[in-house]
């Protein structure tokens, strides 16, 4: 009987299928298609200039080539904070083909050579600073320059510890008590100094030399950091600890096909 009257149910089946398409997929369905497993590269630069001064220098033409490649190949440079907010469950997933740009150390070349290009391309940058050098070391930015960077609205200034220690070396050198005091001072004094001088909120950290362990991650969380970054050369994944996000340390050799391979999650 039913077999001969299936045509009666066809309109109902069609209506039900339309209703299913109209209902947003649940979280588990999104995970099934990979929305919650987004991977993206986080780049870290250090110094810029017309020529290679050391192995941390990326020449201005190479940096320009990076920005052009990203624009011409439909990549979106997003703030690090946007990716962290997504990881914390406070924001939707970032667009596909997203990348994050960070800079460590607050070298003066950030102001001289990077800033004009950041303004030209309108890209967000997270700058990690160790305050002991600011307005003190001849290679470092001044507080006035950092304020100018902040006022562009394109730079998010965050912590790189207070004076960039090697925690592995210090742990061998110091007693457990003195080492713990050192770590707490490095994490808290950097945060409070930046907040006081720049009127900002500091809750992200770049580990000096990319060194971290479970103890350091615990201390960072206790000091008020919600995310921290290392120097592991691979894409950041949803499964990575927020206090140990990997980054690609960029050099002048990361150009052309080598840069394209990084974006494709490969090594040069």
Phi, psi and omega in degrees: 000308177298322184301324182276354183236029180300333181300335180293328184268350183300313179301322179295319179297319180296316180298319180296321179294323177296319179298319179298320180293331182281340182275127179301142180293149178284172184300320182295326178291321178298319178298324182297328180264004171095006182298324182270011178238032181298134174245144177211152177276137172249118181266144172233124175254163178235302183227153180230160177171172181288336179225163179282112179269333179199181185287356176260358181277132168249119183293153182303315178300324179291319178297319176299319179297326176297312183295320178295318181297317180298316181293315185288342181248023171062035172272151178246122175275116181250156175295144174306321182299329178293319178292321179295319179298321176298315180296330179278354181084016182259358183210157178290167178302145177291163179299151172299151183063040175269150173222160178235138178245126176233161177222134178255150167091339180059048174291149183298338179294341174298319180285318186285313188251326183278317185307313180301325180285324176298318177294317182296315184267352178054054181251143176279142181227139171255122184252120181260125191238137166256111194296338182301333182273339187296128182061014178240300181285140182296337181273349190264159173294159174263166176298324179296318179293321177296321178295322178294319176299316180299320184293342177293338184079003182254347181248125172257113186266126186224184191269143173231035189075181184274315177227024171062055179281161170268105186294331177295314180296315182295326180294324177288326187279325189258160171291158179306319181294314181290327177295317179298320178296320179299312182300313181298319180293317180300321184279319184278321183291324176298312182299310184292324180294315179295317181296319181292316185279335186244352180064042183239173174252122182252117178216015176230150189222140168254122181294128176302130183061011182072013185274127176206162172207182183299321180296316180294320179298320178296317179295323179296318179297319179295330180278354176104013178271136178259344179210149177214154188235143180251202179232030176285131191271079178196170179291149174280134182242163178298332183279350181289141174301138181296338180265015177208053179284134182281155176219155172268117175283114187272136175234176182291344178283347180276072183227160176058234183296329179296318178294319179298322180292324176299313180298328178276010179069039177236171179254151176281000000 
